[in-house]
Amino acid sequence: MAKEGIGAILDLTAGKPRARVKRVITLPDAAIGELDGDRSAKCTLLEAASLLREQIDPDPTMAAADDRGRLLAWQARKVVEYIGAHIARLIRVPALCALIARSAWHFSRSFRRSFVALPYAFAIRRRLALAAQYMLETDTCLSDIALRCGFADQAHLCKHFRRSTLRRGLHPPIIPGIVRFRFKAEAPRLVP
């Protein structure tokens, strides 16, 4: 019989993550053995055990299916080059679809599987990276940097910059002016 209560919890916190997951998998099996007549609880535990097994030891045929539906290397390269060349302009999905001759739905799904983001979010991340590079390398004002990177204005740049820093877990969110001030001051110390 499996340990109960605190002993089972202590066993789960000890060891490496993979060992903990394997231990968690054995718990539903032990509970199923203890249940005799309660069919609904037994079915629920079997389903939970099955899901846990899939997480620790995924089926190799499912992994192969995961690779399907992505953009081919030449397609991804062509789309990324187009986004880079047109970063300061409005980038529309139909224009990207025309590059590789796919429908909008198929392209968006393939793009998301390839880059783990939709085309709009990918373009925003590229624009933010370019804006950060300009902030650190030039003394151009933020409004000019925003326009050069394809944002409508400085407020648009700041809004997306704050959102991206919040998603990375930085609290309070960082605004572009602070980044420029903080990292430009440190730049001379970083150069040998």
ZIHUFEN-V508772 format. One line per field, one symbol per residue. phi: phi as a letter, one per 30 degrees, with the letter a starting at -180 (. if undefined). psi: psi as a letter, one per 20 degrees, with the letter a starting at -180 (. if undefined). burial: # if it has 24 or more other C-alpha atoms within 12 Angstrom, else .. Layout:
# ZIHUFEN-V508772
phi=???
psi=???
burial=???
This chain:
# ZIHUFEN-V508772
phi=.ddcidddddddddideddddddddddddddddddccdddddddddddddddddddbdddddddddddicddeddddddddddddcddcdccdedddddchbddddddddddddchadedddddddddddddddddcbcddddddeddcjddadddddddddddddddidbddcceddddddddddeddddd
psi=qqqqchghghhhiqaqghhgghhhhhghghhghhpginhghggghggghggghhhhmqphhhhhhhhqjrqrghggggggggghhkhirpoqghhhhhhjlqrgggggggghhgjkqrgghghgggggggghghhhirjqqhhhgghhjjqgahhgghghggghhghjjopqqpqhhggggghhhighhhp.
burial=...........#........#.#######.##............##..#..#..................#....#..##.###..##.##.#..##..#......##.##..##..##..###############.....##.#######..#.###.#####.........####.##............
